[in-house]
Amino acid sequence: LLLLLLPASTAEPELRFRPPAETPVRLFTEPELARYDGHQEGQPIYLAVKGVVFDVTSGKEFYGKGAPYNALVGKDSTRGVAKMSLDPADLTHDTTGLTEEELKSLDDIFNNVYKAKYPIVGYTSRRILNEDGSPNLDFKPEDQPHFSIKDEF
């Protein structure tokens, strides 16, 4: 009876955080990501764009072994996605020298294709670690070029 007389705000504290994802998000090194290149039957297929690793297994007809876009998987192919290129020289995370049009294309494809269609399974270690593997204490997602973390979680 006493609980019924108490104001609702004191009965149960409101949760102010999102519950953890069912599958934990991973941090991938380049060799780890390379294992998910679509060449092993039964293994998921992963593709990284802008340091975000997507599970593109549901698009196996596009990304699987022998498929038209298989060259993009198992690595961070940000530059290739921006330039719409499968040239091995473009299959890298490096966006140096891309035109404004290519950067806009990258953002559009990142948001309207990858984030819209495929689950995020992790991030590349390059995004938040130094070359020696130590944490980059200066890393701030909001300072990364052409990257917004706010909608990823």
Beta strands, then each sheet from edge to edge (+ up, - down):
strand 1: 26-28
strand 2: 46-49
strand 3: 52-55
strand 4: 120-124
sheet 1: 1+ 4+ 3- 2+
end
